[in-house]
Amino acid sequence: EVQLVESGGGLVQPGGSLRLSCAASGFSFRSYAMSWVRQAPGKGLEWVSQINSGNGDTYYADPVKGRFTISRDNAKNTLYLQMNSLKPEDMAVYYCEFTGIRGPGTQVTVSS
């Protein structure tokens, strides 16, 4: 059974940092591109970032480019999202995703 479990969310002040993790199981993690998506209150899902398998190429949505860094540890079957210089507009539930499957998400709140 495929499982994705996100963690690392919380309350942070504007300008702060958080590191999200996603523990994956039930599939060959190293063989798949993985993504982070987010959903802000009252809004639809927004793609944030992707990291490919193999070469590990990374891609970012314009709003997070230069502030967020996606990475993966295939030995630990874990996906990461380092988020720096957080803004109130980054507040959302963050999900890791592959082939349309998402975990339960982790809440990120950015507020002073």
C-alpha positions in Angstrom: 0.0 0.0 0.0 1.3 3.4 -1.0 1.8 5.7 2.0 3.0 9.3 2.1 3.2 11.1 5.5 4.2 14.7 5.7 5.7 16.4 8.8 7.5 19.5 9.8 4.8 22.1 9.5 4.0 24.6 12.2 3.7 28.3 13.1 6.5 30.6 11.9 7.0 34.3 11.7 7.3 36.1 8.3 10.9 35.7 7.2 11.3 32.5 9.1 12.2 29.0 7.9 10.7 25.5 8.0 11.8 22.1 6.7 9.1 19.8 5.6 9.6 16.0 5.3 7.6 13.3 3.5 8.1 9.7 4.4 7.2 7.4 1.6 6.5 3.7 1.6 4.8 1.0 -0.5 6.5 1.9 -3.9 9.9 2.2 -5.4 10.5 5.8 -4.2 13.8 6.2 -6.1 12.1 5.5 -9.4 9.5 8.3 -9.3 9.5 12.0 -9.7 8.0 13.6 -6.5 6.3 16.9 -6.0 5.1 19.2 -3.3 1.7 20.9 -3.7 -0.1 23.2 -1.3 -3.6 24.4 -0.6 -4.3 27.7 1.0 -7.5 28.4 2.8 -10.4 28.8 0.3 -8.2 28.1 -2.7 -7.4 25.2 -4.9 -4.3 23.0 -5.0 -1.2 24.8 -6.2 1.9 23.0 -7.5 5.0 24.1 -5.6 8.0 22.1 -6.7 9.1 18.8 -8.3 12.2 16.7 -8.2 12.9 14.1 -10.8 14.2 10.6 -10.2 17.5 9.7 -11.7 19.2 13.0 -12.4 17.3 14.8 -9.6 16.4 17.8 -11.7 14.3 20.3 -9.8 11.6 22.7 -10.8 9.8 25.4 -8.8 6.7 27.6 -9.1 7.5 31.2 -9.6 6.2 32.3 -6.2 8.7 30.1 -4.4 11.7 30.2 -6.7 14.8 31.3 -4.8 13.2 30.7 -1.4 12.3 27.0 -1.4 14.6 24.0 -2.1 13.3 20.5 -2.8 15.5 17.5 -2.2 15.2 13.8 -1.7 17.1 11.0 0.2 16.4 7.8 -1.7 18.1 5.7 0.9 15.6 6.9 3.5 12.6 7.1 1.1 12.1 10.7 2.2 11.3 13.9 0.3 12.1 17.3 1.8 11.2 20.9 1.2 13.3 23.6 2.8 11.4 26.8 3.0 13.2 30.0 3.7 12.0 33.7 3.8 8.5 32.5 4.4 5.7 35.0 3.6 2.1 35.1 4.8 1.0 34.0 1.3 2.9 30.7 1.8 0.4 29.7 4.5 -1.3 26.5 3.4 -1.5 22.8 3.9 1.5 21.2 2.2 1.2 17.8 0.6 3.8 15.6 -1.1 2.5 13.9 -4.2 3.3 11.3 -6.8 1.1 10.0 -9.6 -1.8 11.9 -8.1 -1.5 10.3 -4.7 -1.1 12.7 -1.7 -0.5 12.3 2.0 -2.7 13.9 4.7 -0.6 17.1 4.6 1.1 19.3 7.1 -0.1 22.8 8.0 2.2 25.7 7.6 1.1 29.0 9.3 3.0 32.2 8.7 2.0 34.9 11.0 3.5 37.4 13.4 
